[in-house]
């Protein structure tokens, strides 16, 4: 045989392409993901009605709103690792059942304690669904181009679902009782329970081994206090309890990392962070979440407290920037697949986001068109960057580690968002306090000195010229802090763009390099019998 024939004989077989069955299964997964994303913000308009019906205390009200996000963030790593070991479809079905049952319990809760417990179970269910959906996408779509399109849609649905949740909440509460915001989950979960066994293959890590139980409390003790403190600091400033929570979280984070290095079967294999494509994408994705959540802190307050829109009006206007998101991911994916270097596309996304932050840095006190333009640029830029970074991250790791890799990716998003809120929110609050004091408004209560919302409430009570003067001073002070934070974030995004060009310059234009990190890693999925796993696979590559 000639050398050409020999070379041809040893070429890896092309990855099988997904058909109608896989795309139908993917649609069901997206529906479940949409419900999880919407539940993050679905209580936005329901809280007043819940307060009138259940009369929770201030602390109970906070837990009703926050417990879902806390447990979702805290259990992602645990559930991602568990899915790789017991089977992703099995965990998905368990999560769907828990999510549906908890939704019904929350809808008909008769006390604050019952609602808090139901929201907690919803968080547990959400933590099983998110990494399972991404892990199964890695199984369903072996072809790099199809996988890129699927991950782009996954990113758009996750981003858009958070914005959609508040609007759905407002519409339902206006026409029905507050429990209806939870009942919308039931049809999606029921559909998932019926169709998943028919459409989705089962897959688990054949070398996963026993689940490392000591890692579970360590991960929770690391994630929960850090996320809680970072989310509370922008609203209340640094307090001793928050500093203690940060310190405790960091201590347990160190213990968790040590456990992963020494455990026989760690929850998060240290080799996962040695995969270069995954590592770089994880860092850049976390920074993208940092800016995205930080910007939402300003735009939400600007619409309501500066422009004076009602909560429902603000939520409806906030949907306008979400419209181009649906087109951004597929267009960007097509560009990459036509040969545009991935690093340049990600850099362009960050630069687009930087321009959005720059527009925020130019806002006056009556700039609805500008704030919507800024939010639109941010949304398209972030989705552009995140869709490609997610595809790179998930394509760089072997399929048997996909749920764990997805869980770590999503945990990074939670940390990035919380850190963005804390850092940019605290920076803006510092400037706000200084400028409100400098405005010469004597005798202000602490609430008015701390936040724009508090100043608006106090100005309403004062009325007349004093109230109008306070309102002008508070809005100007808020804008001064927002401008500083926005330009700071714009500079960060420019640095991220430069980092993307450097870090991703040797990444494939269509994801093939990442997708073929190891021949066995992207082999066709093998259905998993009840007690048997697929054939053994090589360990994680250290330089995908």
C-alpha positions in Angstrom: 0.0 0.0 0.0 1.2 3.6 -0.6 1.9 6.0 2.2 -1.3 7.9 1.2 -3.4 4.8 1.7 -1.8 4.1 5.0 -2.4 7.6 6.2 -6.0 7.4 5.1 -6.5 4.1 6.9 -5.4 5.6 10.2 -7.5 8.8 10.0 -10.0 8.9 12.9 -13.5 8.2 11.7 -15.7 11.3 11.6 -18.0 11.8 14.6 -21.6 10.7 14.0 -24.0 13.4 13.3 -27.2 13.9 15.4 -30.5 13.3 13.8 -34.1 14.2 14.5 -34.2 12.0 17.6 -31.2 13.8 19.2 -32.6 17.3 18.3 -36.0 16.4 19.8 -34.3 15.3 23.0 -32.3 18.5 23.0 -35.5 20.5 22.8 -36.9 18.8 25.9 -33.6 19.5 27.7 -33.8 23.2 26.8 -37.4 23.4 28.2 -36.1 22.0 31.5 -33.2 24.5 31.5 -35.6 27.4 30.8 -37.7 26.5 33.9 -34.6 26.4 36.1 -33.4 29.8 34.7 -36.8 31.4 35.1 -37.1 30.3 38.8 -34.1 32.5 39.5 -36.2 35.6 39.0 -39.8 34.3 39.0 -40.5 35.8 42.5 -39.6 39.3 41.4 -43.3 40.4 41.3 -44.8 37.7 43.5 -43.2 38.8 46.8 -45.8 41.5 47.6 -48.6 39.0 47.1 -46.8 36.4 49.2 -46.2 38.9 51.9 -50.0 39.7 52.0 -51.0 36.0 52.1 -48.4 34.3 54.2 -47.1 37.3 56.3 -43.4 36.2 56.5 -41.0 38.0 58.7 -38.2 40.0 57.1 -35.7 37.2 57.5 -38.2 34.6 56.2 -38.8 36.8 53.1 -35.1 36.9 52.4 -34.9 33.1 52.7 -37.9 32.6 50.4 -36.1 34.6 47.7 -32.5 33.5 48.3 -32.6 29.9 49.3 -33.2 28.7 45.7 -30.1 30.4 44.4 -27.9 29.4 47.3 -28.6 25.7 47.1 -28.4 25.8 43.4 -24.9 27.2 43.5 -23.8 25.1 46.5 -24.9 21.7 45.0 -23.8 22.1 41.4 -20.4 20.4 42.0 -22.0 17.6 44.0 -24.7 16.9 41.4 -22.3 17.1 38.4 -20.0 14.6 40.0 -22.9 12.4 41.0 -24.4 12.4 37.5 -21.1 11.2 36.0 -21.1 8.3 38.5 -24.7 7.1 38.6 -25.8 8.2 35.1 -26.8 11.6 33.7 -30.3 10.5 32.5 -31.0 8.9 35.9 -30.0 12.1 37.8 -32.0 14.2 35.3 -35.1 12.2 35.9 -34.7 12.4 39.7 -34.1 16.1 39.5 -37.2 16.6 37.3 -39.4 14.7 39.7 -38.0 16.7 42.7 -38.4 20.0 40.8 -42.0 19.3 39.8 -43.0 18.1 43.2 -41.4 21.1 44.9 -43.1 23.4 42.4 -46.5 22.1 43.4 -45.6 22.3 47.1 -44.5 25.9 46.6 -47.6 26.9 44.7 -49.9 25.7 47.5 -47.7 26.6 50.5 -49.7 27.7 53.5 -46.8 29.1 55.6 -43.5 30.8 55.1 -41.7 27.8 56.4 -43.4 25.5 53.9 -42.5 27.9 51.0 -38.9 28.1 52.2 -38.6 24.3 52.3 -40.2 24.0 48.8 -37.8 26.6 47.4 -34.9 24.7 48.9 -36.0 21.5 47.2 -36.3 23.5 44.0 -32.7 24.6 44.4 -31.6 20.9 44.9 -33.6 19.9 41.8 -32.2 22.8 39.7 -28.7 21.7 40.7 -29.3 18.3 39.3 -30.9 19.5 36.1 -28.3 22.1 34.9 -25.1 19.9 34.8 -27.1 17.0 33.6 -28.5 18.9 30.6 -25.0 20.0 29.5 -23.5 16.6 30.2 -26.2 15.0 28.0 -25.6 17.5 25.2 -22.0 16.3 25.1 -23.4 12.8 24.6 -26.1 13.7 22.1 -23.9 15.8 19.8 -20.6 14.2 18.9 -20.1 16.3 15.8 -18.2 19.5 16.7 -20.3 21.8 14.5 -23.6 20.5 15.8 -22.4 20.6 19.4 -21.4 24.3 18.9 -24.9 25.1 17.7 -26.5 23.2 20.6 -24.3 24.9 23.2 -25.0 28.3 21.6 -28.8 27.7 22.0 -28.2 26.4 25.6 -26.4 29.7 26.5 -29.1 31.8 24.9 -31.9 30.0 26.7 -30.1 30.2 30.1 -29.5 33.9 29.7 -32.9 34.7 28.3 -34.7 32.6 30.9 -33.5 34.8 33.7 -34.9 37.9 32.0 -38.1 36.1 31.1 -38.8 34.9 34.6 -39.6 38.3 36.0 -42.0 39.2 33.2 -43.8 35.9 33.4 -44.1 36.5 37.2 -45.6 39.9 36.6 -48.2 38.7 34.1 -49.3 35.7 36.1 -49.6 37.6 39.4 -51.6 40.3 37.8 -54.2 37.7 36.5 -53.9 34.8 39.0 -52.7 34.1 42.5 -49.0 34.1 43.4 -48.7 30.3 43.4 -49.3 30.2 39.6 -45.6 31.3 39.1 -44.5 27.9 40.3 -47.2 25.9 38.4 -45.7 26.8 35.0 -42.9 24.4 35.9 -45.2 21.3 36.0 -45.9 20.8 32.3 -42.2 21.0 31.4 -41.2 18.6 34.1 -43.9 16.2 33.2 -42.9 16.3 29.5 -39.3 15.6 30.6 -40.2 12.6 32.7 -42.2 11.1 29.8 -39.9 11.8 26.9 -36.4 11.5 28.5 -36.5 7.7 28.9 -37.6 7.5 25.2 -35.2 10.0 23.7 -32.1 10.3 25.9 -29.3 7.8 26.1 -27.9 6.9 29.5 -24.2 7.6 30.1 -21.9 7.5 33.1 -18.2 7.6 33.8 -17.0 4.0 33.6 -14.1 4.8 35.9 -16.0 7.1 38.3 -15.8 4.7 41.2 -17.4 5.4 44.6 -18.8 8.9 45.3 -16.5 10.9 47.7 -18.9 11.8 50.4 -16.6 14.0 52.5 -16.3 16.3 49.5 -20.0 17.1 49.7 -20.0 19.0 53.1 -16.7 20.6 52.2 -18.0 22.0 48.9 -21.2 23.3 50.5 -19.2 24.9 53.4 -17.0 26.6 50.8 -19.6 27.8 48.3 -22.6 28.8 50.4 -21.0 31.4 52.7 -19.0 32.9 49.9 -22.0 33.3 47.6 -24.2 34.6 50.5 -21.6 37.2 51.6 -20.9 38.4 48.1 -24.5 38.8 47.2 -25.3 40.7 50.5 -22.4 43.1 50.5 -23.7 45.4 47.7 -27.0 45.9 49.5 -25.7 46.3 53.1 -22.0 47.1 52.9 -19.3 45.1 54.6 -20.4 43.8 58.0 -18.6 41.6 60.5 -20.9 38.7 59.6 -20.1 39.0 55.9 -16.3 39.1 56.6 -16.7 36.1 58.9 -18.6 34.2 56.1 -15.9 35.1 53.5 -13.2 33.9 55.8 -15.0 30.7 56.6 -15.8 30.0 52.9 -12.1 30.5 52.0 -10.9 28.2 54.7 -13.3 25.4 53.6 -12.4 26.1 50.0 -8.7 25.3 50.8 -9.8 22.2 52.6 -12.0 21.2 49.6 -9.1 21.6 47.2 -6.8 19.6 49.5 -9.4 16.8 49.6 -9.6 16.8 45.8 -5.8 16.3 45.6 -5.7 13.5 48.1 -8.9 11.6 47.6 -8.8 8.3 45.7 -11.9 9.3 43.6 -12.2 13.1 44.0 -15.4 15.0 43.2 -13.5 17.3 40.9 -10.5 15.6 39.4 -7.5 18.0 39.6 -6.5 16.9 36.1 -9.6 18.7 34.8 -8.1 22.1 35.5 -4.9 21.0 33.7 -6.8 20.8 30.4 -5.6 24.0 28.8 -8.7 24.7 26.6 -11.0 24.2 29.6 -8.8 26.2 32.0 -8.6 29.3 29.9 -12.3 29.2 29.0 -13.2 28.8 32.7 -11.3 31.9 33.7 -12.7 34.0 30.9 -16.2 32.7 31.4 -16.1 33.6 35.1 -14.9 37.2 34.2 -17.8 37.5 31.7 -20.3 36.6 34.5 -18.6 39.1 36.7 -19.4 42.0 34.3 -22.8 40.6 33.3 -24.2 40.5 36.8 -22.6 43.7 37.8 -24.3 45.5 34.9 -27.7 44.1 35.8 -27.2 45.7 39.3 -27.1 49.1 37.6 -29.6 48.8 34.8 -32.4 47.5 37.1 -32.0 50.3 39.5 -31.6 52.9 36.7 -34.9 51.9 35.1 -36.9 51.9 38.4 -35.2 54.5 40.7 -33.8 57.0 38.1 -36.3 56.8 35.3 -39.2 56.1 37.8 -40.7 53.1 35.9 -42.8 50.6 37.8 -41.4 47.2 38.4 -43.5 45.6 35.6 -42.6 48.4 33.2 -38.9 48.0 34.0 -39.2 44.2 33.5 -40.9 44.7 30.1 -38.4 47.2 28.9 -35.6 44.9 30.0 -36.8 42.3 27.6 -35.9 44.6 24.6 -32.2 44.0 24.9 -32.9 40.2 25.1 -34.4 40.1 21.6 -31.0 40.0 19.7 -29.7 37.3 22.0 -31.6 34.6 20.1 -29.8 35.6 16.8 -26.4 36.3 18.3 -25.4 32.7 19.3 -26.2 31.0 15.9 -24.6 33.8 13.9 -21.4 33.7 15.9 -21.3 29.9 15.7 -21.7 30.1 11.9 -18.8 32.6 11.7 -16.5 30.4 13.7 -17.4 27.4 11.6 -16.7 29.4 8.4 -13.1 29.9 9.6 -13.1 33.0 11.7 -10.6 32.3 14.6 -12.4 31.5 17.8 -10.1 33.8 19.9 -11.0 36.8 17.7 -14.8 36.1 18.0 -14.5 35.8 21.8 -12.5 39.0 21.9 -15.1 40.8 19.7 -17.7 39.7 22.2 -15.8 41.2 25.1 -15.2 44.4 23.1 -18.9 44.7 22.3 -19.6 44.3 26.1 -17.0 46.9 26.9 -18.7 49.3 24.5 -22.0 48.6 26.4 -20.4 49.4 29.7 -18.9 52.6 28.1 -22.4 53.6 27.1 -23.5 53.0 30.7 -20.7 55.4 31.7 -22.3 58.2 29.7 -25.9 57.9 30.9 -27.7 61.0 32.2 -30.9 61.0 34.4 -33.3 60.6 31.4 -31.7 58.2 28.9 -34.1 55.3 28.3 -32.8 54.7 24.7 -29.2 54.8 25.8 -29.7 52.4 28.7 -31.5 49.9 26.4 -28.7 50.3 23.9 -26.1 49.7 26.5 -27.9 46.6 27.8 -28.3 45.3 24.3 -24.6 45.6 23.5 -23.8 43.9 26.8 -26.2 41.1 26.2 -25.1 40.3 22.7 -21.4 40.7 23.6 -21.7 38.4 26.6 -23.6 35.7 24.8 -21.1 35.9 21.9 -18.2 35.3 24.3 -20.0 32.8 26.5 -21.4 30.6 23.7 -17.9 30.1 22.3 -16.2 29.7 25.7 -18.8 27.2 26.8 -18.3 25.2 23.6 -14.5 25.3 24.0 -14.7 24.3 27.6 -17.1 21.4 27.1 -15.3 20.2 23.9 -11.9 20.2 25.6 -12.9 17.6 28.2 -13.7 13.9 27.6 -17.3 13.0 27.4 -17.2 10.9 30.6 -16.3 14.0 32.6 -18.8 16.3 31.0 -21.3 16.7 33.9 -18.5 17.4 36.4 -16.9 19.9 33.9 -20.3 21.5 33.4 -20.9 21.8 37.1 -17.5 23.5 37.7 -18.2 25.8 34.8 -21.6 26.8 36.2 -20.2 27.2 39.7 -17.6 29.6 38.2 -20.5 31.5 36.7 -22.2 31.8 40.1 -19.0 33.0 41.7 -18.2 35.4 38.9 -21.7 36.9 39.1 -21.7 37.2 42.9 -18.2 38.7 42.8 -19.3 41.2 40.1 -22.3 42.3 42.2 -20.1 42.7 45.3 -17.2 44.5 43.7 -19.0 46.8 41.3 -21.9 47.3 43.6 -19.6 48.2 46.5 -17.6 50.6 44.3 -20.8 52.3 43.1 -22.2 52.5 46.6 -19.0 54.1 47.9 -19.3 56.9 45.4 -23.0 57.2 46.0 -22.5 57.8 49.7 -19.8 60.4 49.2 -21.8 62.4 46.7 -25.0 62.2 48.6 -23.1 63.6 51.7 -21.5 66.3 49.5 -24.9 67.4 48.2 -25.6 69.1 51.5 -28.8 67.2 52.5 -28.7 67.3 56.2 -30.6 65.0 58.5 -30.9 62.1 56.0 -31.8 58.7 57.5 -29.3 55.9 57.0 -31.5 54.3 54.4 -31.3 57.3 52.1 -27.5 57.6 52.6 -26.9 53.9 51.8 -29.0 53.3 48.7 -30.8 55.1 45.9 -34.0 53.1 46.7 -33.9 54.4 50.3 -33.4 58.0 49.1 -36.3 57.7 46.6 -38.6 56.4 49.4 -37.5 59.2 51.8 -38.0 61.8 49.0 -41.5 60.6 48.5 -42.2 61.0 52.2 -40.8 64.5 52.2 -42.5 65.7 49.1 -42.3 69.3 47.9 -39.1 71.1 47.0 -37.1 69.2 49.7 -38.1 65.9 48.3 -37.4 66.9 44.7 -33.9 68.3 45.7 -33.1 65.0 47.5 -34.3 63.0 44.6 -32.0 65.0 42.2 -29.0 64.7 44.5 -29.5 61.0 45.0 -29.9 60.3 41.3 -26.8 62.3 40.5 -24.9 60.5 43.2 -26.1 57.1 41.9 -25.0 58.1 38.3 -21.5 59.1 39.6 -21.0 55.7 41.2 -22.5 53.9 38.2 -20.2 55.7 35.8 -17.0 54.8 37.7 -18.1 51.1 38.0 -19.1 51.0 34.3 -15.8 52.3 33.1 -13.9 50.0 35.5 -15.8 47.0 34.0 -15.3 48.3 30.5 -11.5 48.3 31.1 -11.8 44.7 32.5 -13.6 43.5 29.3 -10.9 45.1 27.2 -8.3 43.1 29.1 -10.4 40.0 28.7 -10.5 40.6 24.9 -6.7 40.8 24.8 -6.5 37.7 27.0 -8.9 35.8 24.6 -6.7 36.6 21.6 -3.6 35.4 23.4 -5.0 32.4 25.2 -7.2 31.1 22.4 -5.0 31.9 19.4 -4.2 28.2 18.8 -7.7 26.9 19.4 -9.4 25.4 16.3 -11.8 27.5 14.2 -14.5 24.9 14.4 -13.9 23.3 17.7 -12.3 20.2 16.2 -9.1 20.5 18.2 -11.0 20.6 21.4 -13.4 18.0 20.4 -10.7 15.5 19.6 -8.6 15.9 22.7 -8.4 12.1 22.8 -9.7 9.6 20.4 -11.7 7.6 22.9 -13.1 10.7 24.5 -15.4 11.5 21.6 -16.2 7.9 20.6 -19.9 7.2 20.0 -21.9 7.0 23.2 -22.5 3.6 24.5 -25.9 3.0 26.2 -25.4 2.0 29.8 -27.2 -1.1 31.1 -28.4 -1.0 34.7 -25.3 -2.5 36.2 -22.7 -2.1 33.4 -20.8 0.9 32.1 -19.2 1.6 28.8 -15.8 0.5 27.8 -12.9 2.0 29.7 -11.5 5.2 28.4 -8.1 7.0 28.7 -7.6 9.6 31.5 -8.1 13.3 31.0 -5.7 14.9 28.6 -3.5 17.5 30.1 -3.2 19.7 27.1 -6.3 19.6 25.0 
